[in-house]
Amino acid sequence: MTIDPNAKMEETQEGTEVYSFDPLIVKSHYEIDYIHSYAQDSEFFRALGKKKLLGSKCKKCGYVFATPRAHCMECGAETTWYELPLEGRIHSYTTCYFGSEEFLPQTPFNLVLVEFDGVDSLFLGRLIGASQEDMYIGMPVRAKFRRNLKISPTDVYFVPMPGSDKKPGKKTAPKRRRK
Ligand SMILES: [Zn+2]
């Protein structure tokens, strides 16, 4: 056993960035690689690379979801993949001025809920090529896909259809198919 009353922690040359003294606020680096499995949604993301949008259709009651769902929210039965049309209409829309760390540098951006013929639920995506003032309920939009896939939900986005820049007078949104 070696007793050393003069033992000292090793000193290093690195300092700590101090942002504020009172309260004391310091900078520390934090980083993480996240290995993420798309699991049962994998086919949806693979289809984006083939410029296809996949929803799901209930094998029992026929309800069509605009998003991947292994089981029906209406009756609980298993679903099968269902190819969505690439053209739809704006059901509702918003402009985001704030977002998570990943999306914050891209603000402001437009998010739209898109309705498709023959589909019972809605699809959330980004709309580009139209400003906030240009968007309206019922506006025809078309899905587009990134050529260089990121394998992320932002691989698909929407643009206005040609000639969709005229706001309809008092027309309400077209009715969605009801089950
Ligand atoms: Zn069902």
Residues whose N, C-alpha, C, O or C-beta is under 5 A from the ligand:
A	BS01	ZN	C58 K60 C61 G62 Y63 C72 E74 C75 G76 A77
